[in-house]
Amino acid sequence: MSHALTLADSRQLMRITQRLCRAPQADSLLGDQGLAHDLMRLFHADFIGTTRWNSRQRAFDDAVCVGRDAEMARQYALHFQFEDPISPKARHRRQPSLIHSVVPRRELERTSYYQDFLRPFRTVDGIDLYLYQGARNVGDLRIWRGPSRRPLGEREVALLTLLRPYLVTAMLDIARTSTSAEGQLVQGVEDGAWPRFTHAASRGMQPANVAAERLLDRLPAVAEQQLRARVERAVRAGRPTIWNQYTLSVTHDGGAALIRFVPGESVTGQSRDLERAYGLTPREADVCKLLAEGRTDDQIARELHLSYWTVRTHLRKAFLKFDVSNRGELARVLMFGGRSSSTA
């Protein structure tokens, strides 16, 4: 297939590069709905996703998708990234990679990743581009098509190659903006007062002190929406959760809940404490305790005489029970989340 670009392609490319050169208006590449729409049109895509590789946690963070239900991104972050046979092979490539050049189609179709994840979400043919500034991965762009669509090929490789420097710059700008937004919390803390919120079914989340009011005043709209969504989840679950690397604890008082940003007490304790506080199995609790102490998955496997993949299975189940999406968030809750929903 020829990769010659049409006049329509060139016009669409110009529109996209102009959008990518603007100051970011969202906290993710696909949070800009106009840009996401233009990318979908240019690539005739059914689904576009982005993630960011966290080298310290050895996992992908910040999964976002357009063209499929947000549940797809959630399931990928919680579980399927650890079953993904494509990303470990494609992640170190600096050029656009057609999926079936990384893992042959027939081989991919035999995997649980395809049968339990890609196929149910109707994403069967794709191309990935991992974005680097020097040795640092700043994110990726994943473009997929559904069944009965023509395969992705040389045209899409050529388009992504042209867009790559603009995508890297945009990802770096978004990362700087996100870091600035997270810093608003620290700037809002004065005289040792951390933000506190109340939550009631009739009114939702409301600031309960001056620090909380200042935080809401300073946060971008997208970051505030994320905070409110996290609070809702924490209240429903009755457990601590994470927002922008800060732990939110929940205390119920009658029909209302108090949500606090917690800089303090460790909850690692003994494994049996974790079983009681979070409903873990004994082995899940052992794995979580060692994770909170800084062990890698390989070290945990050796210490507990388990396979690496058994450790990963226990961690995935713990992610669900703690309402977190990755290893780093789990460690943060274990270290700073309060001993239980009743004592948080």
Phi and psi in degrees as a GROMACS rama.xvg file:
@    title "Ramachandran Plot"
@    xaxis  label "Phi"
@    yaxis  label "Psi"
@TYPE xy
-69.1152  144.674  SER-2
-105.568  17.6595  HIS-3
-62.0763  134.231  ALA-4
-93.2079  140.554  LEU-5
-83.4905  171.022  THR-6
-61.7767  -38.6818  LEU-7
-63.0693  -40.1442  ALA-8
-59.8348  -44.644  ASP-9
-63.3951  -40.9739  SER-10
-65.4259  -41.634  ARG-11
-66.8926  -38.149  GLN-12
-60.4139  -44.5895  LEU-13
-60.9312  -42.1272  MET-14
-61.8105  -42.8646  ARG-15
-69.0794  -43.5941  ILE-16
-63.42  -35.3812  THR-17
-63.3686  -42.0176  GLN-18
-64.0067  -40.9197  ARG-19
-68.3581  -25.5349  LEU-20
-83.243  -10.8415  CYS-21
-77.7056  161.381  ARG-22
-61.4522  138.007  ALA-23
-61.7164  136.722  PRO-24
-106.422  4.12198  GLN-25
-146.186  169.134  ALA-26
-94.7795  12.1249  ASP-27
-151.287  158.24  SER-28
-57.0553  -42.8372  LEU-29
-87.4465  -1.10968  LEU-30
-70.4653  -20.1183  GLY-31
-81.4469  101.994  ASP-32
-63.1752  -35.4834  GLN-33
-64.1267  -43.5719  GLY-34
-64.5701  -44.7679  LEU-35
-59.3889  -42.0562  ALA-36
-63.7703  -43.326  HIS-37
-64.7221  -40.0765  ASP-38
-64.8606  -42.3097  LEU-39
-59.114  -42.3881  MET-40
-67.841  -45.181  ARG-41
-60.89  -41.842  LEU-42
-95.5685  4.77986  PHE-43
47.0203  46.6578  HIS-44
-92.0214  149.422  ALA-45
-94.4965  -22.398  ASP-46
-153.416  135.029  PHE-47
-129.597  136.335  ILE-48
-135.751  157.023  GLY-49
-133.299  150.472  THR-50
-143.288  178.241  THR-51
-138.092  128.361  ARG-52
-77.5007  124.015  TRP-53
-98.5374  102.694  ASN-54
-68.4123  -29.5359  SER-55
-71.2663  -39.6836  ARG-56
-91.654  -8.11892  GLN-57
55.5737  48.7901  ARG-58
-156.431  163.164  ALA-59
-90.966  133.668  PHE-60
-111.39  169.659  ASP-61
57.1691  43.3712  ASP-62
-69.5079  129.134  ALA-63
-135.097  140.759  VAL-64
-137.366  151.679  CYS-65
-130.243  136.023  VAL-66
101.239  -11.2143  GLY-67
-136.533  161.623  ARG-68
-58.8722  146.035  ASP-69
-58.8271  -17.4823  ALA-70
-59.9726  -29.4111  GLU-71
-63.6326  -45.9949  MET-72
-63.8211  -39.9052  ALA-73
-63.5468  -45.6641  ARG-74
-65.2205  -36.8586  GLN-75
-62.9022  -46.7035  TYR-76
-64.3429  -40.2958  ALA-77
-77.1009  -38.4085  LEU-78
-135.273  -53.7358  HIS-79
-75.7137  -16.6838  PHE-80
-62.8033  -25.344  GLN-81
-84.7898  -8.63902  PHE-82
-104.25  -9.12051  GLU-83
-64.2878  115.437  ASP-84
-87.7567  -8.23423  PRO-85
-88.6356  -51.4458  ILE-86
-59.1182  -41.1736  SER-87
-58.9221  -30.0027  PRO-88
-86.1313  -31.3264  LYS-89
-91.2763  -19.9016  ALA-90
-62.6804  -29.913  ARG-91
-90.3046  -1.19939  HIS-92
-80.4873  142.81  ARG-93
-99.5653  -3.71815  ARG-94
-111.914  157.231  GLN-95
-56.8309  137.418  PRO-96
-123.88  117.088  SER-97
-67.5627  132.898  LEU-98
-55.2971  -43.6118  ILE-99
-79.9788  -2.86501  HIS-100
-87.5139  -16.8159  SER-101
-89.4042  -49.884  VAL-102
-128.775  115.864  VAL-103
-53.631  146.137  PRO-104
-52.0984  -50.9438  ARG-105
-63.8178  -36.7649  ARG-106
-66.4675  -42.685  GLU-107
-63.0917  -41.8768  LEU-108
-66.5511  -15.9581  GLU-109
-86.4659  -6.97464  ARG-110
-88.0712  154.61  THR-111
-66.5624  -27.5646  SER-112
-60.0425  -42.1381  TYR-113
-73.1837  -49.5172  TYR-114
-69.0093  -36.4883  GLN-115
-99.2269  -11.9691  ASP-116
-128.076  -64.6102  PHE-117
-63.5655  -48.209  LEU-118
-64.7796  -47.1387  ARG-119
-60.3198  -31.6311  PRO-120
-91.2633  8.90822  PHE-121
55.9049  49.3664  ARG-122
-129.447  100.94  THR-123
-118.738  -9.65317  VAL-124
-144.948  130.122  ASP-125
-149.542  177.118  GLY-126
-143.605  136.732  ILE-127
-118.406  145.923  ASP-128
-133.541  117.985  LEU-129
-94.0444  131.161  TYR-130
-104.633  129.064  LEU-131
-128.689  142.244  TYR-132
-113.593  104.305  GLN-133
63.0517  -125.947  GLY-134
-89.7744  -4.19055  ALA-135
-91.9067  124.41  ARG-136
-80.6781  124.767  ASN-137
-106.902  1.92688  VAL-138
145.221  -173.991  GLY-139
-149.945  167.248  ASP-140
-131.912  126.331  LEU-141
-120.895  124.11  ARG-142
-120.746  127.94  ILE-143
-134.231  153.954  TRP-144
-122.568  155.307  ARG-145
-88.1238  -177.241  GLY-146
-60.7169  153.748  PRO-147
69.2389  11.8088  SER-148
-102.595  154.784  ARG-149
-66.6411  148.749  ARG-150
-65.3475  148.999  PRO-151
-69.4319  149.184  LEU-152
-157.837  -141.656  GLY-153
-63.5621  -35.8493  GLU-154
-58.0662  -46.4209  ARG-155
-70.1693  -34.4737  GLU-156
-62.0422  -45.1601  VAL-157
-63.3299  -42.732  ALA-158
-62.9004  -45.645  LEU-159
-67.3155  -34.3029  LEU-160
-62.9015  -41.3238  THR-161
-67.5209  -35.8889  LEU-162
-82.6709  -17.3972  LEU-163
-51.442  -51.8798  ARG-164
-61.9208  -33.5603  PRO-165
-70.4318  -38.4366  TYR-166
-65.2569  -40.8007  LEU-167
-61.1025  -47.2473  VAL-168
-60.7555  -43.8511  THR-169
-64.0823  -41.2036  ALA-170
-63.4872  -39.9122  MET-171
-65.1728  -40.9118  LEU-172
-63.185  -41.6099  ASP-173
-64.4643  -41.7829  ILE-174
-61.83  -41.1928  ALA-175
-65.6563  -40.2857  ARG-176
-65.3189  -41.3889  THR-177
-63.7515  -43.1146  SER-178
-61.4443  -39.5887  THR-179
-63.3016  -40.3983  SER-180
-64.5245  -42.002  ALA-181
-62.7797  -35.1919  GLU-182
-66.8845  -17.6435  GLY-183
-60.1783  -32.1359  GLN-184
-63.6849  -47.7207  LEU-185
-63.1054  -39.8978  VAL-186
-63.5425  -28.5852  GLN-187
-82.4681  -8.75584  GLY-188
-87.1911  117.255  VAL-189
-129.413  142.044  GLU-190
55.5396  34.4525  ASP-191
74.8753  7.78812  GLY-192
-89.7196  118.53  ALA-193
-96.4782  150.438  TRP-194
-58.2114  141.987  PRO-195
-132.355  140.42  ARG-196
-128.909  153.86  PHE-197
-108.161  157.306  THR-198
-141.097  124.784  HIS-199
-132.192  149.767  ALA-200
-58.5689  -33.6549  ALA-201
-77.2481  -28.0101  SER-202
-122.149  -10.2655  ARG-203
72.9537  -152.49  GLY-204
-81.4668  131.459  MET-205
-133.044  141.272  GLN-206
-64.4803  140.972  PRO-207
-114.329  -3.44022  ALA-208
-152.03  173.886  ASN-209
-63.2108  -37.9259  VAL-210
-60.2206  -38.5069  ALA-211
-67.4594  -40.5617  ALA-212
-62.5367  -43.3655  GLU-213
-65.6757  -37.6248  ARG-214
-61.2998  -47.3367  LEU-215
-64.8578  -34.7846  LEU-216
-63.8484  -33.5912  ASP-217
-92.7889  -19.4138  ARG-218
-75.2778  139.792  LEU-219
-61.3625  156.148  PRO-220
-57.6864  -41.1418  ALA-221
-64.9628  -41.4946  VAL-222
-66.0344  -37.1931  ALA-223
-64.8581  -41.1445  GLU-224
-60.7526  -40.78  GLN-225
-63.926  -41.6036  GLN-226
-61.9435  -46.323  LEU-227
-62.6407  -38.6477  ARG-228
-65.9078  -39.8619  ALA-229
-65.1386  -40.6437  ARG-230
-62.4616  -44.0251  VAL-231
-56.9264  -44.8053  GLU-232
-66.2149  -40.4474  ARG-233
-65.1092  -40.9151  ALA-234
-65.9627  -43.9067  VAL-235
-63.1111  -42.248  ARG-236
-78.4094  -23.5639  ALA-237
68.5288  25.0768  GLY-238
-133.706  160.575  ARG-239
-61.4418  155.086  PRO-240
-143.04  179.806  THR-241
-118.977  139.727  ILE-242
-139.214  121.113  TRP-243
47.0708  45.9541  ASN-244
72.2795  8.80092  GLN-245
-108.584  143.319  TYR-246
-87.9385  133.324  THR-247
-110.119  120.785  LEU-248
-100.144  158.315  SER-249
-128.742  128.934  VAL-250
-123.502  125.392  THR-251
-92.1484  136.255  HIS-252
-136.215  92.5706  ASP-253
68.0056  -126.717  GLY-254
-87.8036  -3.66094  GLY-255
-113.121  165.894  ALA-256
-129.967  145.363  ALA-257
-106.851  127.378  LEU-258
-112.671  124.492  ILE-259
-121.762  143.506  ARG-260
-80.9671  123.547  PHE-261
-110.453  113.445  VAL-262
-91.1256  1.07644  PRO-263
-109.593  -112.349  GLY-264
-59.867  136.67  GLU-265
-78.5735  143.108  SER-266
-113.967  14.4161  VAL-267
-63.2032  -53.667  THR-268
48.1901  -141.097  GLY-269
-98.9498  158.826  GLN-270
-59.1274  -36.657  SER-271
-65.5551  -31.9953  ARG-272
-61.6305  -40.2563  ASP-273
-66.8218  -37.022  LEU-274
-58.2417  -48.1589  GLU-275
-68.6065  -41.8653  ARG-276
-73.2693  -33.7088  ALA-277
-125.128  6.9356  TYR-278
69.3743  31.8446  GLY-279
-84.1373  154.724  LEU-280
-73.381  161.764  THR-281
-55.2666  -41.0623  PRO-282
-72.8526  -37.8176  ARG-283
-60.1252  -40.8116  GLU-284
-64.6026  -41.4516  ALA-285
-60.8441  -43.7477  ASP-286
-63.8905  -43.7832  VAL-287
-64.3403  -40.7593  CYS-288
-60.459  -44.013  LYS-289
-70.2147  -35.7611  LEU-290
-60.5794  -45.2427  LEU-291
-65.4059  -22.7299  ALA-292
-85.6804  0.589786  GLU-293
98.3787  8.85268  GLY-294
-73.7319  146.16  ARG-295
-78.9045  168.003  THR-296
-61.7396  -39.3662  ASP-297
-63.2818  -41.7415  ASP-298
-65.3354  -40.9544  GLN-299
-61.4414  -43.5114  ILE-300
-59.9201  -44.4963  ALA-301
-66.0103  -42.8702  ARG-302
-67.5469  -35.8267  GLU-303
-97.0816  2.14778  LEU-304
58.6202  46.6447  HIS-305
-119.656  165.342  LEU-306
-78.8783  158.711  SER-307
-56.8676  -42.5891  TYR-308
-71.6572  -29.1064  TRP-309
-66.5939  -40.1503  THR-310
-60.0505  -44.7703  VAL-311
-61.0584  -38.626  ARG-312
-63.2705  -44.9491  THR-313
-61.6888  -39.298  HIS-314
-67.5886  -40.5273  LEU-315
-60.4513  -40.051  ARG-316
-67.6066  -37.2054  LYS-317
-65.9011  -37.1069  ALA-318
-53.7284  -44.3103  PHE-319
-66.1418  -42.094  LEU-320
-70.4821  -30.1347  LYS-321
-93.7118  -2.8119  PHE-322
57.5258  48.7515  ASP-323
-126.026  167.823  VAL-324
-114.501  -7.16119  SER-325
-158.18  174.57  ASN-326
-60.6248  -41.496  ARG-327
-64.4218  -42.7678  GLY-328
-65.2471  -39.6321  GLU-329
-61.8405  -45.3905  LEU-330
-60.445  -39.2154  ALA-331
-65.1005  -42.9468  ARG-332
-63.9053  -42.1134  VAL-333
-62.1094  -37.072  LEU-334
-81.2  -34.6096  MET-335
-129.805  11.8808  PHE-336
-91.9083  -1.11692  GLY-337
88.6054  147.797  GLY-338
-71.4974  -28.919  ARG-339
-167.769  173.171  SER-340
-64.7535  -23.9414  SER-341
-84.9929  -18.7156  SER-342
-118.533  2.47649  THR-343
